[in-house]
Amino acid sequence: MKFKLLFTILMSILVAEVLGSKVITLGTKDFYKRIETGRWFVKFYAPWCHHCKNLAPTWIKLAEEQGDYLSKKKFYIADVDCTLDGDVCDKNGVGGYPSLFLFDNGKKILSYEKGRSLEPLIKFCREKAEELYIEPTPENVIIPEEDIEIDLKSHEINNSLVLPNPIGKVITLTNSNFDELISSGTWFIKFYAPWCGHCQKLAPTWEELGKVLKNKVNVGKVDCTTQDLCKRFRIDGYPTLKLFQSVDDMIDYKGSRKLQSLQEFAEKITTVRITEIASEDLEEIKKNNDVFFIYYHDDSTPYKIMKTMKILSRYFFTVKFYSSKDKSLASTLKVDKVPSLVVMKEGFYPSSSIEDFNDRMELKKWIQAEKYPLVPFVDSENYEDILGGPGLVVLGIVDPNKVQTFSMNKDFMKEVARIYYQQIKERGSEDGRGVIFALLDGNKWADYVYGVYGLKQNDLPTVIISDPKANKYYDASRSGEKITFENKKQLLESVHDSKTGYLTGKSTLGIIEKTFDNVFSLGFQAQETIFNHPLISLSFFVLIGGILWRYCSAPTRADFERGYDKFE
């Protein structure tokens, strides 16, 4: 029996490693240190326990499906093997297996006693993640008690909706009225759950938004605990804010939740227009816009493409879109295909889009990549797109307080970017992955710069080439010389070398992160091998299992001394 148990444990460990589970295993050495900060939902178990075995796959699935969302709320899924770390289990009052305890910043706050299927566990984790991570709603704020609902059978109300938001109220949307009401105009909608702390905090602001957008934009809300609409639109966090022009034309809002920001967003989108221009308008537009797009078409171009452009112009409402049929403008922009979408950055870098205008998603990706100025400044609104995107980032980390040096650094980056993009245009395409040039304020982002690149204030200004996808960055050329703001040729060559693999990168991960990254990489590789070669993998596991079984079952010297040979 003892040997069977050992065999089962070893095989369980092997399988867990292959699958790359996101459950965090805690033990005597790290338990109290790890749970000091954040919320930890911990399973205390024993490998031989029948109930523990039943719960194990659900626990792993809980972490795999909800881990990314919960970790943003500092909420983690973990386990402790009480046969290995019994002192931890004893100190926390574990009286049976499995025991599920929730810890908040090192303190055990409750024992989970509800259902152990996936659905109630997910609900519990999400509720507690929201509740414990968010400050309570201020007591002096009054949340409206009554919901305004629209009765579709009322002809009078339907007529009143010809004007957007005629009564200045937030409308409750349901499965039965959603599609018909959305077709009546622009709607700014909050998808929420009543138990969500963020939602409770936003509630009074959302009611006020309904008032300030009276006769401008319809404002609605959907309770995701009672309506299937949230599944339909794949809502996976609360609150989710979306602006609808129609059921198929929606924009996610991810900005500030202050009233002014919400109001400006809604009003700006409803006033977005694609203006028709001629050749003589170009110079004036270049003076007033760092980045803008021109859609060139003719009388034979299908109108559905213009409709797509209108939808995309609203989606990328922070950038100006223009249209033109002027052949002289097409000549100036060197457009030789109809239709074409051209981007211009600071009066430079005219570049045409992909050819297939019927593929809205590909067109959207191209605009997303091109919507920034020649050298954008990284801020809280765009840092995820720039520093977390798929391409390389030539990042100038600067000190704006040093006015003269900062101006020179900025001009240097713009000139290098112009040269690089001109080279790309002459070649006709990128030689590998895309590249974006950007500037980062090393003072405001001091913690980030030190934590990721190990740079201190006295190291600024400096230039690095960041590869977010590989968690690496490059700060030296192929010859080993430090990349600086002084040598354009060196920087351009280093950009090319970083794309072709000639540079030696430095990791942006810490020691612990690197260790976990390597472990999970091995796990995913093993998992991929199993799926691609199931028969070979099965044979391998059978072989390993047979060897372990034979080893564990073989009689030892002590067995013979006890008379094992008598039973042969």
BELVEN-V152989 format. One record per helix or strand. SS is the DSSP state (h for helix, s for strand). FROM is the first residue (numbers start at 1). TO is the last residue. Records with the same first field share a line. If there is no record, write none. Layout:
SS=FROM-TO  FROM-TO
This chain:
h=2-19  31-34  50-72  86-91  118-133  155-160  178-182  197-212  229-232  259-270  279-288  303-315  327-332  360-370  383-387  403-427  446-453  457-459  468-470  488-500  511-532  534-553  557-561  564-567
s=24-25  39-45  75-81  99-104  107-111  148-149  170-172  187-192  218-223  240-246  249-253  275-276  291-296  320-324  340-345  348-352  375-377  392-398  435-441  462-467  472-474  476-476  482-482  506-507
